[in-house]
Every structure is written in structure tokens, then in C-alpha cells.
């Protein structure tokens, strides 16, 4: 890996993302980011990336993807202490709203860095995740759809016309689908495990390529879905930018799902997406963390993903 290759990667995060927590034992915990950061630091990956503090997303940026009433509701729901329950799995503490603004703001910043040419790829190491947050509803650990906010920023500020959103979380990104289902500027390609929350099916539309995978289907089925379903659709769409909702809860060690993926699968799909980004979008790719709850496998999987992003493997 050359210094030139490596420094084409940005790492966007913020300490405020550690202050959001939803109670003892909740899987979407601050330790997720600590485990990732420690692994990337130990492996020397961060030595070859430009590191950035995520800004707070603005109301204008959020409302490009979300109903203004939803944004106002989340901000007004912040408790003075303790927790406010949004749904049975999703709670706010006094720091949640700021963390959510940082998470969305990270993807906005990553878009600016990549689309200005400062770097080719970016990884947003943030929480809360975002891909379950619909236009007018928070759910599934998510408050704002971070990648959706970033994509709409790319359209509004940078003038892009075509963006491919790829989601390989074990759970379907229903929020992203809700926001983009009628937006022809976005092609959304996803894989997920059938029968899991939010109980999506394989129904695809003009700009949606949803591939449900069977439990324990493993890397071979995942790779086949990418090659046979995603790649032809992306090649036909010719995106100017690829954005990744990067969920690592399909790993065989993560009991949130049962897909039996391993680090090599995440590294492979990252390389494959980079090939497509080179072919259609000047190599530009922005990735943002979604799921992944078994800390050791999460850290290893993110390291494999980010290593591929910066050309280290």
C-alpha cells in the first residue's frame, strides 16, 4: 500500500456518538465504536487515513430526507435524565439527539470530502445507525437515516444525478427504501436475511433490488446475489457515487442474525463495489456503519472493510 493510496481514505467519527446509550445490556452500545477504533488503531489502519470530527447535521440537511415534523419530534423528545422509549427496542437518553445529529453530519461531511476530491473513499464510524429510520418515523435503533441525509446533500449541494446505495446489513434497510422508493436518482441494492426484522420480502421496484437470503446460506449465496443481482443493475444505472450502509451483523459470530458471513466476505464485497465505483464514479465511495453487535467480529469485519477501502489489501 502506498501513502498516496491510503491517504485517499477519510475516517469520520465523533466522541458524542459514545454518549448515546439505551440501557444496560442493549446490543447497540457505545462499546461498538470503541472496539472498532481500537482494532483500526492496533492494525495501523488509522495511520493511513485522514481523521475528521463529524459536524452536527443541520435542520435543512435532515429535512431533505425526513419530514420536518419528525425532526422536530426527535429533538423535542430528549429527556433531561433517564430514557424516553421510541419503540420497544429504541430509547433516547439526554445525549441521543446530539449523537444522532453527529451521525448524520458525518455522512454529510464524508460526501463533501469525497465529492470535492480531497479523498476517494470515506468511512463513517458513527452511531446511532440509520437505515431503519423512515421519512417520518424512528425505529430499530435508528433516529435519522444517516446515508439518506448524506445522499440528498450530494444531490442538493454537489449536483449529482445518480447514486447507488448498497446495504449489506443482515436486516433490510426499510427506512432507506421508504425515503428513496420514488426517487429515480437513487438505485438501492440490498441483501438481508429473510424472516428477520423489519420482515421485508424480496419485492423489487424500478430503483430497488432487494435480495433476501436464507438463514445459514453463507458467503457463497451472498456473493452470488451481489454478482447476479447487484452488479448488472449498478452497471446499467452508472452511478456517479456509491454509498454503503455497512452492517456487519450477518457475521457467523453475531447472534442478531444467521447468515454465517465472515470477514473475507465483507472484504470481497468492498473490493467489488470499489471496482464498480472505479468504472462509473471516479472511484468515489462513502460507507457508514449500520449493524454489528458481537464486538470482536464487528471490529475484525470493519477492519477488513476499511482496509479494502483504502487499498491496503
Secondary structure, DSSP 8 states (H G I E B T S, - for coil): --HHHHTTEEEEE-GGGGT---STT-SS-THHHHHHHHHHHHTT-GGGSEEEE-----HHHHTTTS-HHHHHHHHHT--SSS-EEEETTEEE-TTHHHHHHHHHHHHHHHHHHHHTTS-SEEEE--SS--TT-BTTB-BTTBSS-HHHHHHHHHHHHH----EEEEE--SS--HHHHHHHTT-TTEEEEEEEETTSTT---S--BTTEEEEEE-TT-HHHHHHHHIIIIIHHHHHHH--SEEEEEE--TTBTT-TT----B-HHHHHHHHHHHHHHHHHHSTT-EEEEE----SHHHHHHHHHHHHHHHTT--
